[in-house]
């Protein structure tokens, strides 16, 4: 997801420079691109003179990969919220973030509950423009193989013809499509909080 986003930002004439923060680089270079290796457990170490107009967040994990509910929450809530605060402190006027279809702080399910709690916390930070994208299952190349998600992708792709009308939001979404939607949202910001459901992203 992050690499799609970086490529789209670099390709946009609206951005003269792009700063990519990650645990490792994107694997290629560009005159517009500055890459900074980050320890997301210690965002206080980010340079204070780092400035940004638009900030984008593609952080996220799964319960299986995290290993425990606590570890999952640390990434998808704590670290993401800390990152948002760091961006706001460095001048970001817009913040664009991916949560999940069905995000709800009252959800019975850990994943959608944490995503809903994150949305609630982000609204309280006071960004002039906050855009939240709630995709269904994200499809596209991943650095690691997830058998369960692969099977779900196949099922959703096969069922795509019948997911119409109000069911369109359950269609799987390409990572590249989400990245394009993130850039478009930041280029045409709306004051306050804007939520893009999965069918709107597509």
N, C-alpha and C positions, 0 to 999 in steps of 0.2 A: 504493500500500500504506500509506504513512505517513498519508495523510489519512483512510483508513478506520479505522486504529488510533486516531488522535486523536479522531475522532468517537465511537468506542465507549468510549474512556476517559472522555470528557466525559459521555457518557450513563449511565455507571455511578455509582450512589450510593456506591460504595466509595471513590471518589476525589474529594476536595474541591478539588484543584487539579491541573492538568496542565501540564507544561513541555515544549514542543516545540522541539527543536534541529534546525535545518536550514539549508541554503544559502539558502533563501528561505522566506517564510511560507507557511502553508497556504491563504491567500487569503480567509480569513474570521476573525471574532473571536468570542469567547465569554467571559463573566465568569470562568469557571473556567480559561481558557487564557492561559498566558504563552508568547509566542513569542520565541525567541532566535536571531538569525542567527549561524551558526557557520562558521568556516573549519576544515574537517575536517583540513586539513594542519597545523593549529596548535591542537590541543586543549588544550595547556598554558595557553592564554589563557582557558579557561573560568573563570568566577568561582569562587573557592575556597569561597564561602559558599553555593553552589548545593547543595541537598539533595534526595534522592529516596529513596523506600522501594522502589519497583519501577521497574526500567529495562527499556526495550524497544529493540531495534535492528532497523531495516529497511534498513540500508545494503547496497548491492550494485550491481554493474554487470555488463557482459558483456565478453568479450574484444574483440569488434568495437567496442564503444563506447569501451573503455579505450584501444585502439590498439596495445597490446603486452602480452605476458605479465607484464612487470614492473609496468606501470601497473595491470593487472587485480589482481595480487597486492597492490599497495599499498592499494587500496580494500577488497577483500574479506578481506584478512588484516590488514595493518598498521593501517589506520585503524580497522577494527572492533575489533581487540584493544585499541588505545589508548583507544577510546571505553569499552570494558568496564572497563578499569583506572580511568578517570576516574570512572565511575559507582560502582565499588566504593569508591574513595577518598572519595566524597561520601555514603556511607551506604547505598547500595542493598543490599537484602537478597536481592532476586531479580533475575535477568537472563534475559530471554526474547529469543531470536534466531532468525532464519531462515537456514538453510544450504541444503541441497539433497538431494533423493532421490539415494541412492548415494554420499553423502559418505564419503570414505575416504582417509586420508593416504597409502595405498599405491596409489591409483588411477593408471592409465596416462593418464587424461585430466586436463588442467590444472584445469578447473572443479571437478570433484568432489574432486580431490586437495587443492586449496587450501581448499575447504570442510571437508574432513576434518582438515587441519592446524589450521584455525581452531578446530574443535570440541575438538581435543586441547589447544590452548593455553588455551582458555576454561576447561576443566576444572581446569587448574592454578592458576587465579586464586583459588579458594577461596570463591566465592559460596555462601552457605548453601543457595540453591536456584537451579539453572541449568536452564532449559528450552530445548531445541533442537528446532525444527520443521524437518522435512525434506520440503518439498512437492515434488510433481512439477511439471510446467509450470504456471506461474501465469498465469491468464487474468483479464482485466478491463481497464479503461481505463488507458492509459499516456500520458504526455506526449509520447512519441516513437513513431513507427511502426517496427515491426520486422517486415519481410516474412517472414523465416524463421519467426519465432515465430507470426505470424498463420496461416501454412500448417500449422504443427505443431498449433496450437489447433484448427483445423478437423478435422484428422485424428484428434486425440484425442477431440474431442466426438462425431464420427461413430462412433468405435470404443467409446464408453462402454458400450453395452449388452453387449459381449462381455468387458469388463474386470471380471470378477467373481472372487470368492474371493481367492486370493493375488495376482491381477493388479489388484485394486482400487487398490493404491498407485500405479499408473501413470496413473490418471485425472487429467485436468487439474483444478486447484483454483482457485476464485475468490479473488481478493485479499481480498474482504470476509470470506470464510469463514476465511482465515488470520488476519486481524485479530481476529475474534471468538475464535478458538482461543487467540491470544496473551493476550488479556485474561482468558479463563477459566483459563488455566494459572497466571497470576500471582495470581489471586484464590484459587486452591486449590493453593498451592505444596507440593511434596514435597521433603524434604531431599535434598541431593546433586544428581545430574544425571538429568534425565528427557528421553528422546528420543521425540518424536511423529512417527511416519512419516506419509506422505501420506494413507493411508486413515484413520488415527486423527484427523488434523486434520479430515477431512470428517465 
